[in-house]
Amino acid sequence: MLKLYNYKDLTEQKIEELCSRKAEDDNLIFSRVENIVNSVKTDGDVALLSYAEQFDKVKLSSLFIGKEELATLAKQIPSAVKSAIDVAYQNIYKFHEAQLKTEAKIETMPGVTCWREARAVEKVGLYIPGGTAVLPSTFLMLGIPAKIAGCKEIVVCSPPQSDGKINTYIAYVSTLLNMEKVYLVGGAQAVGAMAFGTETIPKVHKIFGPGNRYVTEAKKLVQNTVAIDMPAGPSEVLVIADETANPSFVAADLLAQAEHGIDSQAILVATSKQMIDDVILAIEKQLIDLPRKDIAAKAIENSYIIYAENLNEAMDFSNAYAPEHLILATANFETLIPSIINAGSVFLGNLTPESAGDYASGTNHTLPTSGFARAFSGVSVDTFLKKITFQHLTAKGLQNIGHTVEVLAEAEGLQAHKNAITIRLKEC
């Protein structure tokens, strides 16, 4: 069950240890991933087909499913799931479409105009997990902003099922997004394929998507070859709860995160000892009925509770931990918002479960984990864009800025830089 700590008793070193997501077998994971990625780089499709047999237990005749077959598979989706996906699609699209902004041109001095324009990353790779759980929601979260951004080529990789196909939910989302193909490749080998290209799978410029530790390690490994969205690994939540929280709600939120995988983390920081006791009882009660209770139970064993005397202490720990998901289970959440420094996505109040953001509220659920929320944002339309700067000088602008540039260039000993200004000024 959850380990319990008192914030007042925690040393700086202990806090750092609690905030670390390092696992004992990290070096082993890296070694395996390196071998897989190098094999894909060298042997291409042959390696991918071999790994499908080894890891997915399926002998593939093709490494992708085309548009027509995707449409056929999509027709098998239950109507209730189809309707739910449609609602999620609309909300996610609406939220992300609003992120497209045109920046104003700025005249920094008379005759000197500077501005930025956005351009889509031309070739992107989307990794859609499909191991212990099939995640059509992740397909929506990545595919929608990629489409809105205007990416010319979108490569989608997802692990094959035992029948060599993909789940009908994934197929339906592919039709909503008008995808030409879905490649039947999962794990580190999918990342390697998109990074280096194979006979079948095109090389991309940037890779997106969450995954297990193998996927995360592969993304980090190929960063010198291809850009990545972020090092998104095992999922995590931190819940801050005071005496106004509902212990059953809090327990449900912790278990919702725990059922993702055995290496997920579900952290409770509470300002009430009674709340802690009540949440523990609620977890034990709810856990019994979960289909993925074995997975959730192991994740809970790797998680913990911290007792904080007040919400300021709770926020201090949260910012140190930098959670992927932060839930403020308190009636006075507004007062805490300015204190949030490090978090991927925040869920405010007792009626806002993380599940809403995971599926359908509109925000993106592809978020920084493992403390990377200290430096990374979650996926958005911006993640699929590059910003190119422009500048234009008129004759007046050159005269206004010319002397400044000449002086600075000479101060740095770069005479050719100075000459590029001087030779123009003679013509003005």
QUIPELIN-V159159 format. One record per pair of residues at least 6 apart in sequence whose C-alpha atoms are under 8 Angstrom apart, sorted by the first residue. I is the first residue (numbers start at 0). J is the second residue. D is the distance in whole Angstrom. If there is no record, write none. Layout:
i->I j->J d->D
i->I j->J d->D
This chain:
i->0 j->296 d->8
i->0 j->299 d->6
i->0 j->300 d->5
i->1 j->279 d->8
i->1 j->299 d->6
i->1 j->300 d->6
i->1 j->301 d->8
i->1 j->302 d->6
i->1 j->303 d->5
i->1 j->304 d->6
i->2 j->300 d->8
i->2 j->302 d->7
i->2 j->303 d->4
i->2 j->304 d->6
i->3 j->303 d->6
i->3 j->304 d->5
i->3 j->305 d->6
i->3 j->306 d->7
i->4 j->303 d->8
i->4 j->304 d->6
i->4 j->305 d->5
i->4 j->306 d->6
i->5 j->305 d->6
i->5 j->306 d->5
i->5 j->307 d->6
i->6 j->305 d->6
i->6 j->306 d->6
i->6 j->307 d->5
i->6 j->308 d->8
i->6 j->312 d->7
i->7 j->307 d->7
i->14 j->316 d->8
i->14 j->319 d->8
i->15 j->319 d->8
i->17 j->320 d->8
i->18 j->319 d->7
i->18 j->320 d->5
i->18 j->370 d->8
i->19 j->320 d->8
i->19 j->369 d->7
i->19 j->370 d->8
i->20 j->369 d->6
i->20 j->370 d->8
i->28 j->212 d->8
i->28 j->213 d->7
i->28 j->216 d->8
i->29 j->213 d->8
i->29 j->216 d->6
i->32 j->187 d->6
i->32 j->213 d->6
i->32 j->216 d->7
i->32 j->217 d->6
i->33 j->217 d->7
i->33 j->220 d->7
i->35 j->187 d->7
i->35 j->188 d->6
i->35 j->191 d->8
i->36 j->187 d->7
i->36 j->188 d->6
i->36 j->190 d->8
i->36 j->191 d->5
i->36 j->192 d->8
i->36 j->217 d->7
i->37 j->191 d->8
i->38 j->46 d->6
i->39 j->46 d->5
i->39 j->47 d->7
i->39 j->188 d->6
i->39 j->191 d->6
i->39 j->192 d->6
i->39 j->197 d->8
i->40 j->191 d->7
i->40 j->192 d->7
i->40 j->195 d->6
i->40 j->196 d->8
i->40 j->197 d->8
i->43 j->192 d->7
i->43 j->196 d->7
i->43 j->197 d->5
i->43 j->198 d->6
i->44 j->197 d->6
i->44 j->198 d->6
i->44 j->199 d->7
i->47 j->184 d->7
i->47 j->188 d->7
i->48 j->58 d->7
i->48 j->59 d->7
i->48 j->62 d->8
i->50 j->188 d->8
i->51 j->57 d->6
i->51 j->58 d->7
i->51 j->59 d->7
i->51 j->159 d->8
i->51 j->184 d->7
i->52 j->58 d->5
i->52 j->59 d->8
i->55 j->158 d->7
i->55 j->159 d->7
i->55 j->160 d->7
i->55 j->161 d->7
i->56 j->161 d->7
i->57 j->159 d->8
i->57 j->160 d->8
i->57 j->161 d->6
i->57 j->162 d->7
i->57 j->163 d->6
i->58 j->163 d->7
i->59 j->163 d->6
i->62 j->182 d->6
i->62 j->183 d->5
i->62 j->184 d->7
i->62 j->199 d->7
i->63 j->180 d->6
i->63 j->181 d->6
i->63 j->182 d->4
i->63 j->183 d->5
i->64 j->164 d->7
i->64 j->180 d->6
i->64 j->181 d->5
i->64 j->182 d->6
i->64 j->183 d->7
i->65 j->179 d->6
i->65 j->180 d->5
i->65 j->181 d->7
i->66 j->174 d->8
i->66 j->178 d->7
i->66 j->179 d->5
i->66 j->180 d->6
i->69 j->170 d->5
i->69 j->171 d->7
i->69 j->173 d->7
i->69 j->174 d->7
i->69 j->180 d->8
i->70 j->170 d->7
i->70 j->171 d->7
i->70 j->174 d->6
i->72 j->166 d->8
i->72 j->167 d->5
i->72 j->170 d->6
i->72 j->171 d->7
i->73 j->167 d->5
i->73 j->168 d->7
i->73 j->169 d->8
i->73 j->170 d->5
i->73 j->171 d->4
i->73 j->174 d->7
i->74 j->167 d->8
i->74 j->171 d->7
i->75 j->167 d->6
i->76 j->167 d->6
i->76 j->168 d->6
i->76 j->171 d->7
i->80 j->168 d->8
i->81 j->168 d->8
i->81 j->171 d->8
i->84 j->136 d->8
i->84 j->172 d->8
i->86 j->359 d->7
i->87 j->358 d->6
i->87 j->359 d->4
i->87 j->360 d->7
i->87 j->361 d->7
i->88 j->139 d->7
i->88 j->143 d->8
i->88 j->359 d->7
i->90 j->359 d->6
i->90 j->360 d->6
i->90 j->361 d->5
i->91 j->139 d->8
i->91 j->140 d->7
i->91 j->143 d->7
i->91 j->359 d->7
i->91 j->360 d->7
i->91 j->361 d->4
i->91 j->362 d->6
i->91 j->363 d->7
i->92 j->143 d->6
i->92 j->144 d->8
i->92 j->361 d->7
i->93 j->361 d->7
i->94 j->361 d->5
i->94 j->362 d->7
i->95 j->143 d->8
i->95 j->144 d->6
i->95 j->147 d->8
i->95 j->361 d->8
i->95 j->362 d->8
i->95 j->379 d->7
i->95 j->380 d->6
i->96 j->144 d->8
i->96 j->147 d->6
i->96 j->380 d->8
i->98 j->379 d->8
i->98 j->380 d->6
i->98 j->381 d->8
i->99 j->148 d->8
i->99 j->380 d->7
i->99 j->381 d->8
i->101 j->116 d->7
i->101 j->117 d->8
i->102 j->114 d->7
i->102 j->115 d->6
i->102 j->116 d->7
i->103 j->114 d->7
i->103 j->115 d->8
i->104 j->112 d->7
i->104 j->113 d->6
i->104 j->114 d->5
i->104 j->115 d->8
i->105 j->112 d->6
i->105 j->113 d->5
i->105 j->114 d->6
i->106 j->112 d->4
i->106 j->113 d->6
i->107 j->113 d->7
i->108 j->396 d->7
i->108 j->399 d->8
i->109 j->395 d->7
i->109 j->396 d->6
i->109 j->399 d->7
i->110 j->391 d->8
i->110 j->392 d->6
i->110 j->393 d->5
i->110 j->394 d->7
i->110 j->395 d->5
i->110 j->396 d->4
i->110 j->397 d->7
i->110 j->399 d->8
i->111 j->390 d->7
i->111 j->391 d->6
i->111 j->392 d->5
i->111 j->393 d->7
i->111 j->396 d->5
i->111 j->397 d->8
i->111 j->400 d->8
i->112 j->390 d->5
i->112 j->391 d->5
i->112 j->392 d->7
i->113 j->388 d->7
i->113 j->389 d->6
i->113 j->390 d->4
i->113 j->391 d->7
i->114 j->388 d->6
i->114 j->389 d->5
i->114 j->390 d->6
i->115 j->386 d->6
i->115 j->387 d->5
i->115 j->388 d->4
i->115 j->389 d->6
i->116 j->386 d->6
i->116 j->387 d->5
i->116 j->388 d->7
i->116 j->389 d->8
i->117 j->384 d->6
i->117 j->385 d->6
i->117 j->386 d->5
i->117 j->387 d->6
i->118 j->148 d->8
i->118 j->384 d->6
i->118 j->385 d->5
i->118 j->386 d->6
i->118 j->387 d->7
i->119 j->148 d->6
i->119 j->149 d->6
i->119 j->150 d->5
i->119 j->151 d->8
i->119 j->383 d->6
i->119 j->384 d->4
i->119 j->385 d->6
i->120 j->150 d->6
i->120 j->151 d->8
i->120 j->204 d->7
i->120 j->205 d->7
i->120 j->383 d->6
i->120 j->384 d->6
i->120 j->385 d->7
i->121 j->150 d->5
i->121 j->151 d->5
i->121 j->152 d->6
i->121 j->204 d->7
i->122 j->150 d->6
i->122 j->151 d->6
i->122 j->152 d->5
i->122 j->153 d->6
i->122 j->154 d->8
i->122 j->202 d->8
i->122 j->203 d->5
i->122 j->204 d->5
i->122 j->205 d->7
i->123 j->150 d->7
i->123 j->152 d->6
i->123 j->153 d->5
i->123 j->154 d->6
i->123 j->203 d->5
i->123 j->204 d->6
i->123 j->205 d->5
i->123 j->206 d->6
i->123 j->207 d->7
i->123 j->383 d->8
i->124 j->153 d->6
i->124 j->154 d->5
i->124 j->155 d->6
i->124 j->156 d->8
i->124 j->193 d->6
i->124 j->203 d->6
i->124 j->204 d->8
i->124 j->205 d->6
i->124 j->206 d->5
i->124 j->207 d->6
i->125 j->138 d->8
i->125 j->141 d->7
i->125 j->142 d->8
i->125 j->153 d->7
i->125 j->154 d->6
i->125 j->155 d->5
i->125 j->156 d->6
i->125 j->206 d->6
i->125 j->207 d->5
i->125 j->208 d->6
i->126 j->155 d->6
i->126 j->156 d->5
i->126 j->157 d->6
i->126 j->185 d->8
i->126 j->189 d->7
i->126 j->190 d->8
i->126 j->206 d->7
i->126 j->207 d->6
i->126 j->208 d->5
i->126 j->209 d->7
i->126 j->210 d->8
i->127 j->134 d->7
i->127 j->135 d->8
i->127 j->137 d->6
i->127 j->138 d->6
i->127 j->155 d->7
i->127 j->156 d->6
i->127 j->157 d->5
i->127 j->158 d->8
i->127 j->208 d->6
i->127 j->209 d->7
i->127 j->210 d->8
i->128 j->134 d->6
i->128 j->137 d->8
i->128 j->157 d->6
i->128 j->158 d->7
i->128 j->185 d->7
i->128 j->186 d->8
i->128 j->209 d->7
i->128 j->210 d->6
i->129 j->157 d->6
i->129 j->158 d->6
i->129 j->159 d->8
i->129 j->185 d->8
i->130 j->158 d->7
i->131 j->260 d->8
i->132 j->259 d->8
i->133 j->166 d->7
i->133 j->169 d->8
i->134 j->169 d->8
i->135 j->168 d->6
i->135 j->169 d->5
i->135 j->172 d->7
i->136 j->357 d->7
i->136 j->358 d->6
i->137 j->208 d->8
i->137 j->364 d->7
i->137 j->365 d->7
i->138 j->169 d->7
i->138 j->172 d->7
i->139 j->172 d->7
i->140 j->363 d->6
i->140 j->364 d->7
i->140 j->365 d->7
i->141 j->207 d->7
i->141 j->208 d->7
i->141 j->365 d->8
i->141 j->378 d->8
i->142 j->176 d->7
i->143 j->176 d->7
i->144 j->379 d->6
i->144 j->380 d->5
i->144 j->383 d->7
i->145 j->153 d->8
i->145 j->380 d->7
i->145 j->383 d->6
i->146 j->176 d->8
i->147 j->380 d->7
i->148 j->380 d->6
i->148 j->381 d->8
i->148 j->383 d->6
i->148 j->384 d->6
i->150 j->383 d->7
i->153 j->178 d->8
i->154 j->180 d->8
i->154 j->181 d->7
i->154 j->182 d->8
i->154 j->193 d->8
i->154 j->200 d->8
i->154 j->201 d->7
i->154 j->203 d->8
i->155 j->180 d->7
i->155 j->181 d->5
i->155 j->182 d->6
i->156 j->181 d->6
i->156 j->182 d->5
i->156 j->183 d->6
i->156 j->184 d->5
i->156 j->185 d->7
i->156 j->189 d->6
i->157 j->165 d->8
i->157 j->181 d->7
i->157 j->182 d->6
i->157 j->183 d->5
i->157 j->184 d->5
i->157 j->185 d->5
i->157 j->189 d->8
i->158 j->165 d->8
i->158 j->183 d->5
i->158 j->184 d->5
i->158 j->185 d->4
i->158 j->186 d->7
i->159 j->165 d->5
i->159 j->183 d->5
i->159 j->184 d->7
i->159 j->185 d->7
i->160 j->166 d->7
i->163 j->183 d->8
i->164 j->183 d->8
i->165 j->183 d->8
i->173 j->181 d->8
i->182 j->200 d->8
i->186 j->210 d->8
i->186 j->211 d->8
i->186 j->213 d->6
i->186 j->214 d->5
i->187 j->213 d->6
i->187 j->214 d->5
i->187 j->215 d->8
i->187 j->216 d->8
i->187 j->217 d->5
i->187 j->218 d->8
i->190 j->206 d->7
i->190 j->214 d->7
i->190 j->217 d->6
i->190 j->218 d->6
i->191 j->217 d->7
i->191 j->221 d->7
i->192 j->200 d->6
i->192 j->201 d->8
i->192 j->202 d->7
i->193 j->200 d->7
i->193 j->201 d->6
i->193 j->202 d->5
i->193 j->203 d->6
i->193 j->206 d->7
i->194 j->202 d->6
i->194 j->203 d->6
i->194 j->204 d->8
i->194 j->205 d->8
i->194 j->206 d->8
i->194 j->221 d->7
i->194 j->224 d->7
i->194 j->225 d->6
i->195 j->202 d->5
i->195 j->203 d->8
i->195 j->224 d->8
i->196 j->202 d->4
i->196 j->203 d->8
i->203 j->225 d->7
i->204 j->225 d->6
i->204 j->226 d->6
i->205 j->225 d->6
i->205 j->226 d->4
i->205 j->227 d->5
i->205 j->228 d->7
i->206 j->218 d->8
i->206 j->225 d->7
i->206 j->226 d->6
i->206 j->227 d->5
i->206 j->228 d->6
i->207 j->227 d->6
i->207 j->228 d->5
i->207 j->229 d->8
i->208 j->228 d->7
i->208 j->231 d->7
i->208 j->365 d->7
i->209 j->215 d->7
i->209 j->231 d->5
i->209 j->232 d->6
i->209 j->365 d->6
i->210 j->231 d->7
i->210 j->232 d->6
i->210 j->233 d->7
i->211 j->232 d->6
i->211 j->233 d->6
i->212 j->232 d->6
i->212 j->233 d->7
i->214 j->232 d->8
i->215 j->230 d->6
i->215 j->231 d->6
i->215 j->232 d->5
i->216 j->230 d->8
i->218 j->227 d->7
i->218 j->230 d->7
i->219 j->227 d->8
i->219 j->230 d->7
i->228 j->378 d->7
i->228 j->382 d->7
i->229 j->366 d->8
i->229 j->367 d->6
i->229 j->371 d->8
i->229 j->375 d->7
i->230 j->367 d->7
i->230 j->368 d->7
i->230 j->371 d->7
i->231 j->365 d->8
i->231 j->366 d->7
i->231 j->367 d->5
i->231 j->368 d->5
i->231 j->369 d->8
i->232 j->367 d->8
i->232 j->368 d->6
i->232 j->369 d->7
i->233 j->260 d->7
i->233 j->262 d->6
i->233 j->263 d->5
i->233 j->264 d->8
i->233 j->368 d->7
i->233 j->369 d->8
i->234 j->256 d->7
i->234 j->259 d->7
i->234 j->260 d->8
i->234 j->262 d->8
i->234 j->263 d->5
i->234 j->264 d->7
i->234 j->323 d->7
i->234 j->368 d->7
i->235 j->256 d->6
i->235 j->257 d->8
i->235 j->263 d->5
i->235 j->264 d->5
i->235 j->265 d->6
i->235 j->266 d->8
i->235 j->322 d->7
i->235 j->323 d->6
i->235 j->324 d->6
i->235 j->368 d->7
i->236 j->253 d->7
i->236 j->256 d->6
i->236 j->264 d->6
i->236 j->265 d->5
i->236 j->266 d->6
i->236 j->322 d->6
i->236 j->323 d->6
i->236 j->324 d->5
i->236 j->325 d->6
i->236 j->326 d->8
i->237 j->265 d->6
i->237 j->266 d->5
i->237 j->267 d->6
i->237 j->268 d->7
i->237 j->317 d->7
i->237 j->322 d->6
i->237 j->323 d->8
i->237 j->324 d->6
i->237 j->325 d->5
i->237 j->326 d->6
i->238 j->249 d->7
i->238 j->253 d->8
i->238 j->265 d->8
i->238 j->266 d->6
i->238 j->267 d->5
i->238 j->268 d->6
i->238 j->269 d->8
i->238 j->325 d->6
i->238 j->326 d->5
i->238 j->327 d->6
i->238 j->328 d->7
i->239 j->267 d->6
i->239 j->268 d->5
i->239 j->269 d->6
i->239 j->310 d->8
i->239 j->313 d->7
i->239 j->314 d->8
i->239 j->325 d->8
i->239 j->326 d->6
i->239 j->327 d->5
i->239 j->328 d->6
i->239 j->329 d->8
i->240 j->249 d->8
i->240 j->267 d->7
i->240 j->268 d->6
i->240 j->269 d->5
i->240 j->270 d->7
i->240 j->271 d->8
i->240 j->274 d->8
i->240 j->327 d->6
i->240 j->328 d->5
i->240 j->329 d->6
i->241 j->269 d->6
i->241 j->270 d->5
i->241 j->271 d->6
i->241 j->274 d->7
i->241 j->310 d->8
i->241 j->328 d->7
i->241 j->329 d->6
i->242 j->270 d->7
i->242 j->271 d->6
i->242 j->274 d->6
i->242 j->329 d->8
i->243 j->328 d->8
i->243 j->329 d->6
i->243 j->330 d->6
i->244 j->274 d->8
i->244 j->328 d->5
i->244 j->329 d->6
i->244 j->330 d->8
i->244 j->349 d->6
i->245 j->328 d->8
i->245 j->349 d->7
i->246 j->274 d->6
i->246 j->277 d->6
i->246 j->278 d->5
i->246 j->281 d->7
i->247 j->277 d->8
i->247 j->278 d->7
i->247 j->281 d->6
i->247 j->282 d->8
i->248 j->349 d->7
i->249 j->278 d->7
i->249 j->328 d->7
i->250 j->278 d->5
i->250 j->279 d->7
i->250 j->281 d->6
i->250 j->282 d->5
i->250 j->285 d->8
i->251 j->282 d->7
i->251 j->285 d->7
i->252 j->352 d->6
i->252 j->353 d->7
i->252 j->354 d->8
i->253 j->265 d->5
i->253 j->266 d->7
i->253 j->267 d->8
i->254 j->265 d->7
i->254 j->282 d->7
i->254 j->286 d->7
i->254 j->295 d->6
i->254 j->299 d->8
i->255 j->354 d->8
i->256 j->263 d->7
i->256 j->264 d->7
i->256 j->265 d->6
i->257 j->263 d->6
i->257 j->264 d->6
i->257 j->265 d->6
i->257 j->294 d->7
i->257 j->295 d->5
i->257 j->296 d->7
i->257 j->298 d->5
i->257 j->299 d->6
i->258 j->291 d->6
i->258 j->292 d->7
i->258 j->294 d->6
i->258 j->295 d->4
i->258 j->298 d->7
i->259 j->294 d->8
i->259 j->295 d->7
i->260 j->294 d->6
i->260 j->295 d->7
i->260 j->298 d->7
i->261 j->294 d->5
i->261 j->295 d->7
i->261 j->296 d->8
i->261 j->297 d->5
i->261 j->298 d->4
i->262 j->297 d->8
i->262 j->298 d->6
i->262 j->301 d->7
i->263 j->298 d->6
i->263 j->301 d->8
i->264 j->298 d->6
i->264 j->299 d->7
i->264 j->301 d->7
i->264 j->302 d->5
i->265 j->298 d->7
i->265 j->299 d->7
i->265 j->302 d->5
i->265 j->303 d->7
i->266 j->302 d->6
i->266 j->303 d->5
i->266 j->304 d->6
i->266 j->305 d->8
i->267 j->303 d->7
i->267 j->304 d->5
i->267 j->305 d->6
i->268 j->304 d->6
i->268 j->305 d->5
i->268 j->306 d->6
i->268 j->307 d->7
i->268 j->313 d->6
i->269 j->275 d->7
i->269 j->304 d->8
i->269 j->305 d->6
i->269 j->306 d->5
i->269 j->307 d->6
i->269 j->313 d->7
i->270 j->306 d->6
i->270 j->307 d->5
i->270 j->308 d->5
i->270 j->309 d->5
i->270 j->310 d->7
i->270 j->313 d->8
i->271 j->306 d->7
i->271 j->307 d->8
i->271 j->308 d->8
i->272 j->306 d->7
i->275 j->304 d->8
i->275 j->306 d->8
i->286 j->292 d->6
i->286 j->295 d->8
i->286 j->296 d->7
i->307 j->313 d->6
i->314 j->335 d->8
i->314 j->338 d->7
i->314 j->339 d->7
i->317 j->341 d->8
i->318 j->339 d->7
i->318 j->340 d->6
i->318 j->341 d->5
i->318 j->342 d->7
i->319 j->341 d->8
i->320 j->341 d->8
i->320 j->370 d->6
i->321 j->341 d->5
i->321 j->342 d->5
i->321 j->343 d->8
i->321 j->369 d->8
i->321 j->370 d->5
i->321 j->371 d->7
i->321 j->372 d->5
i->321 j->373 d->6
i->322 j->341 d->7
i->322 j->342 d->5
i->322 j->343 d->6
i->322 j->368 d->7
i->322 j->369 d->8
i->322 j->370 d->6
i->322 j->372 d->7
i->323 j->342 d->6
i->323 j->343 d->5
i->323 j->344 d->6
i->323 j->366 d->6
i->323 j->367 d->6
i->323 j->368 d->5
i->323 j->369 d->8
i->323 j->370 d->8
i->323 j->372 d->7
i->324 j->342 d->7
i->324 j->343 d->6
i->324 j->344 d->5
i->324 j->345 d->6
i->324 j->346 d->8
i->324 j->353 d->7
i->325 j->342 d->6
i->325 j->343 d->7
i->325 j->344 d->6
i->325 j->345 d->5
i->325 j->346 d->6
i->326 j->345 d->6
i->326 j->346 d->5
i->326 j->347 d->6
i->326 j->348 d->8
i->326 j->351 d->8
i->326 j->352 d->8
i->326 j->353 d->7
i->327 j->345 d->8
i->327 j->346 d->6
i->327 j->347 d->5
i->327 j->348 d->6
i->327 j->349 d->7
i->328 j->347 d->7
i->328 j->348 d->5
i->328 j->349 d->5
i->329 j->347 d->8
i->329 j->348 d->6
i->329 j->349 d->6
i->330 j->348 d->6
i->330 j->349 d->7
i->331 j->348 d->8
i->332 j->347 d->6
i->332 j->348 d->6
i->340 j->373 d->8
i->341 j->372 d->6
i->341 j->373 d->5
i->342 j->372 d->5
i->342 j->373 d->7
i->343 j->366 d->6
i->343 j->367 d->6
i->343 j->368 d->8
i->343 j->372 d->5
i->343 j->375 d->8
i->343 j->376 d->6
i->343 j->377 d->6
i->344 j->364 d->8
i->344 j->366 d->7
i->344 j->377 d->8
i->346 j->352 d->7
i->346 j->353 d->6
i->356 j->362 d->6
i->356 j->363 d->7
i->356 j->364 d->6
i->357 j->363 d->7
i->357 j->364 d->5
i->358 j->364 d->8
i->363 j->377 d->7
i->363 j->378 d->6
i->363 j->379 d->7
i->364 j->377 d->7
i->364 j->378 d->8
i->365 j->377 d->6
i->365 j->378 d->6
i->366 j->372 d->8
i->366 j->376 d->7
i->366 j->377 d->4
i->366 j->378 d->6
i->367 j->375 d->6
i->367 j->376 d->7
i->367 j->377 d->6
i->394 j->427 d->6
i->397 j->420 d->8
i->397 j->424 d->7
i->398 j->424 d->7
i->398 j->427 d->8
i->401 j->420 d->6
i->401 j->421 d->8
i->401 j->424 d->7
i->404 j->417 d->7
i->404 j->420 d->7
i->405 j->416 d->8
i->405 j->417 d->5
i->405 j->418 d->8
i->405 j->420 d->7
i->405 j->421 d->7
i->406 j->417 d->8
i->408 j->414 d->7
i->408 j->416 d->6
i->408 j->417 d->5
i->409 j->417 d->6
